[in-house]
């Protein structure tokens, strides 16, 4: 019994280091919408004068505007947005988009 408790706590102690070893796949950024794609749902966000990020929007993406829930169709070119996205291969997939 003592041995199994010891093994349990020893494994539990390894969990934080195992989690820390995983590279972060989340990316948070702020920018301005410069394109909206409806056929392959997504947006292009200018985050600096020379850099635009393409972000895929899925049915699981939470979109908010003025504190309420919104849709991709309610976003407008020029909107300032805060985006939380996850990397999926070479793509960025939006988890949440907040428009201002």
Phi and psi restraints in degrees (range 20) as a CNS / XPLOR table:
assign (resid 1 and name C) (resid 2 and name N)
       (resid 2 and name CA) (resid 2 and name C) 1.0 -62.3 20.0 2
assign (resid 2 and name N) (resid 2 and name CA)
       (resid 2 and name C) (resid 3 and name N) 1.0 -37.5 20.0 2
assign (resid 2 and name C) (resid 3 and name N)
       (resid 3 and name CA) (resid 3 and name C) 1.0 -66.6 20.0 2
assign (resid 3 and name N) (resid 3 and name CA)
       (resid 3 and name C) (resid 4 and name N) 1.0 -42.6 20.0 2
assign (resid 3 and name C) (resid 4 and name N)
       (resid 4 and name CA) (resid 4 and name C) 1.0 -66.6 20.0 2
assign (resid 4 and name N) (resid 4 and name CA)
       (resid 4 and name C) (resid 5 and name N) 1.0 -35.1 20.0 2
assign (resid 4 and name C) (resid 5 and name N)
       (resid 5 and name CA) (resid 5 and name C) 1.0 -66.4 20.0 2
assign (resid 5 and name N) (resid 5 and name CA)
       (resid 5 and name C) (resid 6 and name N) 1.0 -42.9 20.0 2
assign (resid 5 and name C) (resid 6 and name N)
       (resid 6 and name CA) (resid 6 and name C) 1.0 -61.7 20.0 2
assign (resid 6 and name N) (resid 6 and name CA)
       (resid 6 and name C) (resid 7 and name N) 1.0 -44.7 20.0 2
assign (resid 6 and name C) (resid 7 and name N)
       (resid 7 and name CA) (resid 7 and name C) 1.0 -63.1 20.0 2
assign (resid 7 and name N) (resid 7 and name CA)
       (resid 7 and name C) (resid 8 and name N) 1.0 -41.5 20.0 2
assign (resid 7 and name C) (resid 8 and name N)
       (resid 8 and name CA) (resid 8 and name C) 1.0 -58.5 20.0 2
assign (resid 8 and name N) (resid 8 and name CA)
       (resid 8 and name C) (resid 9 and name N) 1.0 -49.5 20.0 2
assign (resid 8 and name C) (resid 9 and name N)
       (resid 9 and name CA) (resid 9 and name C) 1.0 -70.0 20.0 2
assign (resid 9 and name N) (resid 9 and name CA)
       (resid 9 and name C) (resid 10 and name N) 1.0 -31.5 20.0 2
assign (resid 9 and name C) (resid 10 and name N)
       (resid 10 and name CA) (resid 10 and name C) 1.0 -65.5 20.0 2
assign (resid 10 and name N) (resid 10 and name CA)
       (resid 10 and name C) (resid 11 and name N) 1.0 -43.1 20.0 2
assign (resid 10 and name C) (resid 11 and name N)
       (resid 11 and name CA) (resid 11 and name C) 1.0 -67.9 20.0 2
assign (resid 11 and name N) (resid 11 and name CA)
       (resid 11 and name C) (resid 12 and name N) 1.0 -38.0 20.0 2
assign (resid 11 and name C) (resid 12 and name N)
       (resid 12 and name CA) (resid 12 and name C) 1.0 -62.1 20.0 2
assign (resid 12 and name N) (resid 12 and name CA)
       (resid 12 and name C) (resid 13 and name N) 1.0 -35.7 20.0 2
assign (resid 12 and name C) (resid 13 and name N)
       (resid 13 and name CA) (resid 13 and name C) 1.0 -67.9 20.0 2
assign (resid 13 and name N) (resid 13 and name CA)
       (resid 13 and name C) (resid 14 and name N) 1.0 -24.7 20.0 2
assign (resid 13 and name C) (resid 14 and name N)
       (resid 14 and name CA) (resid 14 and name C) 1.0 -80.7 20.0 2
assign (resid 14 and name N) (resid 14 and name CA)
       (resid 14 and name C) (resid 15 and name N) 1.0 -19.2 20.0 2
assign (resid 14 and name C) (resid 15 and name N)
       (resid 15 and name CA) (resid 15 and name C) 1.0 -58.2 20.0 2
assign (resid 15 and name N) (resid 15 and name CA)
       (resid 15 and name C) (resid 16 and name N) 1.0 -49.9 20.0 2
assign (resid 15 and name C) (resid 16 and name N)
       (resid 16 and name CA) (resid 16 and name C) 1.0 -59.3 20.0 2
assign (resid 16 and name N) (resid 16 and name CA)
       (resid 16 and name C) (resid 17 and name N) 1.0 -38.5 20.0 2
assign (resid 16 and name C) (resid 17 and name N)
       (resid 17 and name CA) (resid 17 and name C) 1.0 -69.7 20.0 2
assign (resid 17 and name N) (resid 17 and name CA)
       (resid 17 and name C) (resid 18 and name N) 1.0 -33.3 20.0 2
assign (resid 17 and name C) (resid 18 and name N)
       (resid 18 and name CA) (resid 18 and name C) 1.0 -68.4 20.0 2
assign (resid 18 and name N) (resid 18 and name CA)
       (resid 18 and name C) (resid 19 and name N) 1.0 -38.7 20.0 2
assign (resid 18 and name C) (resid 19 and name N)
       (resid 19 and name CA) (resid 19 and name C) 1.0 -68.5 20.0 2
assign (resid 19 and name N) (resid 19 and name CA)
       (resid 19 and name C) (resid 20 and name N) 1.0 -38.1 20.0 2
assign (resid 19 and name C) (resid 20 and name N)
       (resid 20 and name CA) (resid 20 and name C) 1.0 -67.5 20.0 2
assign (resid 20 and name N) (resid 20 and name CA)
       (resid 20 and name C) (resid 21 and name N) 1.0 -26.6 20.0 2
assign (resid 20 and name C) (resid 21 and name N)
       (resid 21 and name CA) (resid 21 and name C) 1.0 -73.2 20.0 2
assign (resid 21 and name N) (resid 21 and name CA)
       (resid 21 and name C) (resid 22 and name N) 1.0 -20.4 20.0 2
assign (resid 21 and name C) (resid 22 and name N)
       (resid 22 and name CA) (resid 22 and name C) 1.0 -75.0 20.0 2
assign (resid 22 and name N) (resid 22 and name CA)
       (resid 22 and name C) (resid 23 and name N) 1.0 127.5 20.0 2
assign (resid 22 and name C) (resid 23 and name N)
       (resid 23 and name CA) (resid 23 and name C) 1.0 -67.4 20.0 2
assign (resid 23 and name N) (resid 23 and name CA)
       (resid 23 and name C) (resid 24 and name N) 1.0 144.3 20.0 2
assign (resid 23 and name C) (resid 24 and name N)
       (resid 24 and name CA) (resid 24 and name C) 1.0 -69.5 20.0 2
assign (resid 24 and name N) (resid 24 and name CA)
       (resid 24 and name C) (resid 25 and name N) 1.0 129.9 20.0 2
assign (resid 24 and name C) (resid 25 and name N)
       (resid 25 and name CA) (resid 25 and name C) 1.0 -106.6 20.0 2
assign (resid 25 and name N) (resid 25 and name CA)
       (resid 25 and name C) (resid 26 and name N) 1.0 -0.7 20.0 2
assign (resid 25 and name C) (resid 26 and name N)
       (resid 26 and name CA) (resid 26 and name C) 1.0 -90.8 20.0 2
assign (resid 26 and name N) (resid 26 and name CA)
       (resid 26 and name C) (resid 27 and name N) 1.0 146.9 20.0 2
assign (resid 26 and name C) (resid 27 and name N)
       (resid 27 and name CA) (resid 27 and name C) 1.0 -138.9 20.0 2
assign (resid 27 and name N) (resid 27 and name CA)
       (resid 27 and name C) (resid 28 and name N) 1.0 131.1 20.0 2
assign (resid 27 and name C) (resid 28 and name N)
       (resid 28 and name CA) (resid 28 and name C) 1.0 -120.0 20.0 2
assign (resid 28 and name N) (resid 28 and name CA)
       (resid 28 and name C) (resid 29 and name N) 1.0 133.1 20.0 2
assign (resid 28 and name C) (resid 29 and name N)
       (resid 29 and name CA) (resid 29 and name C) 1.0 -153.7 20.0 2
assign (resid 29 and name N) (resid 29 and name CA)
       (resid 29 and name C) (resid 30 and name N) 1.0 161.9 20.0 2
assign (resid 29 and name C) (resid 30 and name N)
       (resid 30 and name CA) (resid 30 and name C) 1.0 -122.6 20.0 2
assign (resid 30 and name N) (resid 30 and name CA)
       (resid 30 and name C) (resid 31 and name N) 1.0 141.6 20.0 2
assign (resid 30 and name C) (resid 31 and name N)
       (resid 31 and name CA) (resid 31 and name C) 1.0 -172.6 20.0 2
assign (resid 31 and name N) (resid 31 and name CA)
       (resid 31 and name C) (resid 32 and name N) 1.0 -167.5 20.0 2
assign (resid 31 and name C) (resid 32 and name N)
       (resid 32 and name CA) (resid 32 and name C) 1.0 -116.9 20.0 2
assign (resid 32 and name N) (resid 32 and name CA)
       (resid 32 and name C) (resid 33 and name N) 1.0 134.4 20.0 2
assign (resid 32 and name C) (resid 33 and name N)
       (resid 33 and name CA) (resid 33 and name C) 1.0 -69.9 20.0 2
assign (resid 33 and name N) (resid 33 and name CA)
       (resid 33 and name C) (resid 34 and name N) 1.0 124.2 20.0 2
assign (resid 33 and name C) (resid 34 and name N)
       (resid 34 and name CA) (resid 34 and name C) 1.0 -113.8 20.0 2
assign (resid 34 and name N) (resid 34 and name CA)
       (resid 34 and name C) (resid 35 and name N) 1.0 -10.3 20.0 2
assign (resid 34 and name C) (resid 35 and name N)
       (resid 35 and name CA) (resid 35 and name C) 1.0 -158.3 20.0 2
assign (resid 35 and name N) (resid 35 and name CA)
       (resid 35 and name C) (resid 36 and name N) 1.0 146.2 20.0 2
assign (resid 35 and name C) (resid 36 and name N)
       (resid 36 and name CA) (resid 36 and name C) 1.0 -126.9 20.0 2
assign (resid 36 and name N) (resid 36 and name CA)
       (resid 36 and name C) (resid 37 and name N) 1.0 126.7 20.0 2
assign (resid 36 and name C) (resid 37 and name N)
       (resid 37 and name CA) (resid 37 and name C) 1.0 -110.6 20.0 2
assign (resid 37 and name N) (resid 37 and name CA)
       (resid 37 and name C) (resid 38 and name N) 1.0 123.0 20.0 2
assign (resid 37 and name C) (resid 38 and name N)
       (resid 38 and name CA) (resid 38 and name C) 1.0 -99.3 20.0 2
assign (resid 38 and name N) (resid 38 and name CA)
       (resid 38 and name C) (resid 39 and name N) 1.0 -33.2 20.0 2
assign (resid 38 and name C) (resid 39 and name N)
       (resid 39 and name CA) (resid 39 and name C) 1.0 -66.6 20.0 2
assign (resid 39 and name N) (resid 39 and name CA)
       (resid 39 and name C) (resid 40 and name N) 1.0 -45.2 20.0 2
assign (resid 39 and name C) (resid 40 and name N)
       (resid 40 and name CA) (resid 40 and name C) 1.0 -117.1 20.0 2
assign (resid 40 and name N) (resid 40 and name CA)
       (resid 40 and name C) (resid 41 and name N) 1.0 90.3 20.0 2
assign (resid 40 and name C) (resid 41 and name N)
       (resid 41 and name CA) (resid 41 and name C) 1.0 -48.3 20.0 2
assign (resid 41 and name N) (resid 41 and name CA)
       (resid 41 and name C) (resid 42 and name N) 1.0 124.6 20.0 2
assign (resid 41 and name C) (resid 42 and name N)
       (resid 42 and name CA) (resid 42 and name C) 1.0 177.9 20.0 2
assign (resid 42 and name N) (resid 42 and name CA)
       (resid 42 and name C) (resid 43 and name N) 1.0 174.7 20.0 2
assign (resid 42 and name C) (resid 43 and name N)
       (resid 43 and name CA) (resid 43 and name C) 1.0 -136.6 20.0 2
assign (resid 43 and name N) (resid 43 and name CA)
       (resid 43 and name C) (resid 44 and name N) 1.0 156.3 20.0 2
assign (resid 43 and name C) (resid 44 and name N)
       (resid 44 and name CA) (resid 44 and name C) 1.0 -109.8 20.0 2
assign (resid 44 and name N) (resid 44 and name CA)
       (resid 44 and name C) (resid 45 and name N) 1.0 128.5 20.0 2
assign (resid 44 and name C) (resid 45 and name N)
       (resid 45 and name CA) (resid 45 and name C) 1.0 -120.6 20.0 2
assign (resid 45 and name N) (resid 45 and name CA)
       (resid 45 and name C) (resid 46 and name N) 1.0 122.9 20.0 2
assign (resid 45 and name C) (resid 46 and name N)
       (resid 46 and name CA) (resid 46 and name C) 1.0 -83.1 20.0 2
assign (resid 46 and name N) (resid 46 and name CA)
       (resid 46 and name C) (resid 47 and name N) 1.0 116.7 20.0 2
assign (resid 46 and name C) (resid 47 and name N)
       (resid 47 and name CA) (resid 47 and name C) 1.0 -103.1 20.0 2
assign (resid 47 and name N) (resid 47 and name CA)
       (resid 47 and name C) (resid 48 and name N) 1.0 -12.1 20.0 2
assign (resid 47 and name C) (resid 48 and name N)
       (resid 48 and name CA) (resid 48 and name C) 1.0 -158.0 20.0 2
assign (resid 48 and name N) (resid 48 and name CA)
       (resid 48 and name C) (resid 49 and name N) 1.0 168.8 20.0 2
assign (resid 48 and name C) (resid 49 and name N)
       (resid 49 and name CA) (resid 49 and name C) 1.0 -55.8 20.0 2
assign (resid 49 and name N) (resid 49 and name CA)
       (resid 49 and name C) (resid 50 and name N) 1.0 -28.6 20.0 2
assign (resid 49 and name C) (resid 50 and name N)
       (resid 50 and name CA) (resid 50 and name C) 1.0 -114.0 20.0 2
assign (resid 50 and name N) (resid 50 and name CA)
       (resid 50 and name C) (resid 51 and name N) 1.0 4.5 20.0 2
assign (resid 50 and name C) (resid 51 and name N)
       (resid 51 and name CA) (resid 51 and name C) 1.0 -129.1 20.0 2
assign (resid 51 and name N) (resid 51 and name CA)
       (resid 51 and name C) (resid 52 and name N) 1.0 125.0 20.0 2
assign (resid 51 and name C) (resid 52 and name N)
       (resid 52 and name CA) (resid 52 and name C) 1.0 -122.9 20.0 2
assign (resid 52 and name N) (resid 52 and name CA)
       (resid 52 and name C) (resid 53 and name N) 1.0 131.3 20.0 2
assign (resid 52 and name C) (resid 53 and name N)
       (resid 53 and name CA) (resid 53 and name C) 1.0 -106.9 20.0 2
assign (resid 53 and name N) (resid 53 and name CA)
       (resid 53 and name C) (resid 54 and name N) 1.0 131.8 20.0 2
assign (resid 53 and name C) (resid 54 and name N)
       (resid 54 and name CA) (resid 54 and name C) 1.0 -90.5 20.0 2
assign (resid 54 and name N) (resid 54 and name CA)
       (resid 54 and name C) (resid 55 and name N) 1.0 128.1 20.0 2
assign (resid 54 and name C) (resid 55 and name N)
       (resid 55 and name CA) (resid 55 and name C) 1.0 -126.1 20.0 2
assign (resid 55 and name N) (resid 55 and name CA)
       (resid 55 and name C) (resid 56 and name N) 1.0 126.9 20.0 2
assign (resid 55 and name C) (resid 56 and name N)
       (resid 56 and name CA) (resid 56 and name C) 1.0 -81.3 20.0 2
assign (resid 56 and name N) (resid 56 and name CA)
       (resid 56 and name C) (resid 57 and name N) 1.0 138.2 20.0 2
assign (resid 56 and name C) (resid 57 and name N)
       (resid 57 and name CA) (resid 57 and name C) 1.0 -110.1 20.0 2
assign (resid 57 and name N) (resid 57 and name CA)
       (resid 57 and name C) (resid 58 and name N) 1.0 130.3 20.0 2
assign (resid 57 and name C) (resid 58 and name N)
       (resid 58 and name CA) (resid 58 and name C) 1.0 -115.8 20.0 2
assign (resid 58 and name N) (resid 58 and name CA)
       (resid 58 and name C) (resid 59 and name N) 1.0 171.3 20.0 2
assign (resid 58 and name C) (resid 59 and name N)
       (resid 59 and name CA) (resid 59 and name C) 1.0 -61.3 20.0 2
assign (resid 59 and name N) (resid 59 and name CA)
       (resid 59 and name C) (resid 60 and name N) 1.0 -20.5 20.0 2
assign (resid 59 and name C) (resid 60 and name N)
       (resid 60 and name CA) (resid 60 and name C) 1.0 -86.2 20.0 2
assign (resid 60 and name N) (resid 60 and name CA)
       (resid 60 and name C) (resid 61 and name N) 1.0 -7.6 20.0 2
assign (resid 60 and name C) (resid 61 and name N)
       (resid 61 and name CA) (resid 61 and name C) 1.0 -70.8 20.0 2
assign (resid 61 and name N) (resid 61 and name CA)
       (resid 61 and name C) (resid 62 and name N) 1.0 128.4 20.0 2
assign (resid 61 and name C) (resid 62 and name N)
       (resid 62 and name CA) (resid 62 and name C) 1.0 -87.9 20.0 2
assign (resid 62 and name N) (resid 62 and name CA)
       (resid 62 and name C) (resid 63 and name N) 1.0 119.3 20.0 2
assign (resid 62 and name C) (resid 63 and name N)
       (resid 63 and name CA) (resid 63 and name C) 1.0 -114.7 20.0 2
assign (resid 63 and name N) (resid 63 and name CA)
       (resid 63 and name C) (resid 64 and name N) 1.0 129.0 20.0 2
assign (resid 63 and name C) (resid 64 and name N)
       (resid 64 and name CA) (resid 64 and name C) 1.0 -126.9 20.0 2
assign (resid 64 and name N) (resid 64 and name CA)
       (resid 64 and name C) (resid 65 and name N) 1.0 146.7 20.0 2
assign (resid 64 and name C) (resid 65 and name N)
       (resid 65 and name CA) (resid 65 and name C) 1.0 -143.1 20.0 2
assign (resid 65 and name N) (resid 65 and name CA)
       (resid 65 and name C) (resid 66 and name N) 1.0 126.9 20.0 2
assign (resid 65 and name C) (resid 66 and name N)
       (resid 66 and name CA) (resid 66 and name C) 1.0 53.6 20.0 2
assign (resid 66 and name N) (resid 66 and name CA)
       (resid 66 and name C) (resid 67 and name N) 1.0 38.1 20.0 2
assign (resid 66 and name C) (resid 67 and name N)
       (resid 67 and name CA) (resid 67 and name C) 1.0 82.1 20.0 2
assign (resid 67 and name N) (resid 67 and name CA)
       (resid 67 and name C) (resid 68 and name N) 1.0 -4.0 20.0 2
assign (resid 67 and name C) (resid 68 and name N)
       (resid 68 and name CA) (resid 68 and name C) 1.0 -116.9 20.0 2
assign (resid 68 and name N) (resid 68 and name CA)
       (resid 68 and name C) (resid 69 and name N) 1.0 167.7 20.0 2
assign (resid 68 and name C) (resid 69 and name N)
       (resid 69 and name CA) (resid 69 and name C) 1.0 -72.1 20.0 2
assign (resid 69 and name N) (resid 69 and name CA)
       (resid 69 and name C) (resid 70 and name N) 1.0 146.8 20.0 2
assign (resid 69 and name C) (resid 70 and name N)
       (resid 70 and name CA) (resid 70 and name C) 1.0 -141.6 20.0 2
assign (resid 70 and name N) (resid 70 and name CA)
       (resid 70 and name C) (resid 71 and name N) 1.0 -179.7 20.0 2
assign (resid 70 and name C) (resid 71 and name N)
       (resid 71 and name CA) (resid 71 and name C) 1.0 -124.1 20.0 2
assign (resid 71 and name N) (resid 71 and name CA)
       (resid 71 and name C) (resid 72 and name N) 1.0 170.5 20.0 2
assign (resid 71 and name C) (resid 72 and name N)
       (resid 72 and name CA) (resid 72 and name C) 1.0 -58.2 20.0 2
assign (resid 72 and name N) (resid 72 and name CA)
       (resid 72 and name C) (resid 73 and name N) 1.0 -37.2 20.0 2
assign (resid 72 and name C) (resid 73 and name N)
       (resid 73 and name CA) (resid 73 and name C) 1.0 -66.1 20.0 2
assign (resid 73 and name N) (resid 73 and name CA)
       (resid 73 and name C) (resid 74 and name N) 1.0 -21.0 20.0 2
assign (resid 73 and name C) (resid 74 and name N)
       (resid 74 and name CA) (resid 74 and name C) 1.0 -86.4 20.0 2
assign (resid 74 and name N) (resid 74 and name CA)
       (resid 74 and name C) (resid 75 and name N) 1.0 -9.4 20.0 2
assign (resid 74 and name C) (resid 75 and name N)
       (resid 75 and name CA) (resid 75 and name C) 1.0 -77.2 20.0 2
assign (resid 75 and name N) (resid 75 and name CA)
       (resid 75 and name C) (resid 76 and name N) 1.0 148.1 20.0 2
assign (resid 75 and name C) (resid 76 and name N)
       (resid 76 and name CA) (resid 76 and name C) 1.0 -127.1 20.0 2
assign (resid 76 and name N) (resid 76 and name CA)
       (resid 76 and name C) (resid 77 and name N) 1.0 150.7 20.0 2
assign (resid 76 and name C) (resid 77 and name N)
       (resid 77 and name CA) (resid 77 and name C) 1.0 -58.1 20.0 2
assign (resid 77 and name N) (resid 77 and name CA)
       (resid 77 and name C) (resid 78 and name N) 1.0 137.0 20.0 2
assign (resid 77 and name C) (resid 78 and name N)
       (resid 78 and name CA) (resid 78 and name C) 1.0 92.3 20.0 2
assign (resid 78 and name N) (resid 78 and name CA)
       (resid 78 and name C) (resid 79 and name N) 1.0 -13.4 20.0 2
assign (resid 78 and name C) (resid 79 and name N)
       (resid 79 and name CA) (resid 79 and name C) 1.0 -59.2 20.0 2
assign (resid 79 and name N) (resid 79 and name CA)
       (resid 79 and name C) (resid 80 and name N) 1.0 138.6 20.0 2
assign (resid 79 and name C) (resid 80 and name N)
       (resid 80 and name CA) (resid 80 and name C) 1.0 -86.6 20.0 2
assign (resid 80 and name N) (resid 80 and name CA)
       (resid 80 and name C) (resid 81 and name N) 1.0 128.3 20.0 2
assign (resid 80 and name C) (resid 81 and name N)
       (resid 81 and name CA) (resid 81 and name C) 1.0 -129.2 20.0 2
assign (resid 81 and name N) (resid 81 and name CA)
       (resid 81 and name C) (resid 82 and name N) 1.0 149.5 20.0 2
assign (resid 81 and name C) (resid 82 and name N)
       (resid 82 and name CA) (resid 82 and name C) 1.0 -108.1 20.0 2
assign (resid 82 and name N) (resid 82 and name CA)
       (resid 82 and name C) (resid 83 and name N) 1.0 127.2 20.0 2
assign (resid 82 and name C) (resid 83 and name N)
       (resid 83 and name CA) (resid 83 and name C) 1.0 -123.2 20.0 2
assign (resid 83 and name N) (resid 83 and name CA)
       (resid 83 and name C) (resid 84 and name N) 1.0 134.0 20.0 2
assign (resid 83 and name C) (resid 84 and name N)
       (resid 84 and name CA) (resid 84 and name C) 1.0 -113.1 20.0 2
assign (resid 84 and name N) (resid 84 and name CA)
       (resid 84 and name C) (resid 85 and name N) 1.0 119.0 20.0 2
assign (resid 84 and name C) (resid 85 and name N)
       (resid 85 and name CA) (resid 85 and name C) 1.0 -132.1 20.0 2
assign (resid 85 and name N) (resid 85 and name CA)
       (resid 85 and name C) (resid 86 and name N) 1.0 158.6 20.0 2
assign (resid 85 and name C) (resid 86 and name N)
       (resid 86 and name CA) (resid 86 and name C) 1.0 -118.1 20.0 2
assign (resid 86 and name N) (resid 86 and name CA)
       (resid 86 and name C) (resid 87 and name N) 1.0 143.1 20.0 2
assign (resid 86 and name C) (resid 87 and name N)
       (resid 87 and name CA) (resid 87 and name C) 1.0 -78.3 20.0 2
assign (resid 87 and name N) (resid 87 and name CA)
       (resid 87 and name C) (resid 88 and name N) 1.0 134.6 20.0 2
assign (resid 87 and name C) (resid 88 and name N)
       (resid 88 and name CA) (resid 88 and name C) 1.0 -133.6 20.0 2
assign (resid 88 and name N) (resid 88 and name CA)
       (resid 88 and name C) (resid 89 and name N) 1.0 94.1 20.0 2
assign (resid 88 and name C) (resid 89 and name N)
       (resid 89 and name CA) (resid 89 and name C) 1.0 67.3 20.0 2
assign (resid 89 and name N) (resid 89 and name CA)
       (resid 89 and name C) (resid 90 and name N) 1.0 -123.9 20.0 2
assign (resid 89 and name C) (resid 90 and name N)
       (resid 90 and name CA) (resid 90 and name C) 1.0 -94.4 20.0 2
assign (resid 90 and name N) (resid 90 and name CA)
       (resid 90 and name C) (resid 91 and name N) 1.0 -2.5 20.0 2
assign (resid 90 and name C) (resid 91 and name N)
       (resid 91 and name CA) (resid 91 and name C) 1.0 -93.1 20.0 2
assign (resid 91 and name N) (resid 91 and name CA)
       (resid 91 and name C) (resid 92 and name N) 1.0 154.1 20.0 2
assign (resid 91 and name C) (resid 92 and name N)
       (resid 92 and name CA) (resid 92 and name C) 1.0 -106.5 20.0 2
assign (resid 92 and name N) (resid 92 and name CA)
       (resid 92 and name C) (resid 93 and name N) 1.0 125.9 20.0 2
assign (resid 92 and name C) (resid 93 and name N)
       (resid 93 and name CA) (resid 93 and name C) 1.0 -112.4 20.0 2
assign (resid 93 and name N) (resid 93 and name CA)
       (resid 93 and name C) (resid 94 and name N) 1.0 120.7 20.0 2
assign (resid 93 and name C) (resid 94 and name N)
       (resid 94 and name CA) (resid 94 and name C) 1.0 -69.0 20.0 2
assign (resid 94 and name N) (resid 94 and name CA)
       (resid 94 and name C) (resid 95 and name N) 1.0 129.9 20.0 2
assign (resid 94 and name C) (resid 95 and name N)
       (resid 95 and name CA) (resid 95 and name C) 1.0 -93.0 20.0 2
assign (resid 95 and name N) (resid 95 and name CA)
       (resid 95 and name C) (resid 96 and name N) 1.0 -38.9 20.0 2
assign (resid 95 and name C) (resid 96 and name N)
       (resid 96 and name CA) (resid 96 and name C) 1.0 -149.5 20.0 2
assign (resid 96 and name N) (resid 96 and name CA)
       (resid 96 and name C) (resid 97 and name N) 1.0 147.3 20.0 2
assign (resid 96 and name C) (resid 97 and name N)
       (resid 97 and name CA) (resid 97 and name C) 1.0 -134.0 20.0 2
assign (resid 97 and name N) (resid 97 and name CA)
       (resid 97 and name C) (resid 98 and name N) 1.0 126.9 20.0 2
assign (resid 97 and name C) (resid 98 and name N)
       (resid 98 and name CA) (resid 98 and name C) 1.0 -119.8 20.0 2
assign (resid 98 and name N) (resid 98 and name CA)
       (resid 98 and name C) (resid 99 and name N) 1.0 116.0 20.0 2
assign (resid 98 and name C) (resid 99 and name N)
       (resid 99 and name CA) (resid 99 and name C) 1.0 -97.6 20.0 2
assign (resid 99 and name N) (resid 99 and name CA)
       (resid 99 and name C) (resid 100 and name N) 1.0 144.4 20.0 2
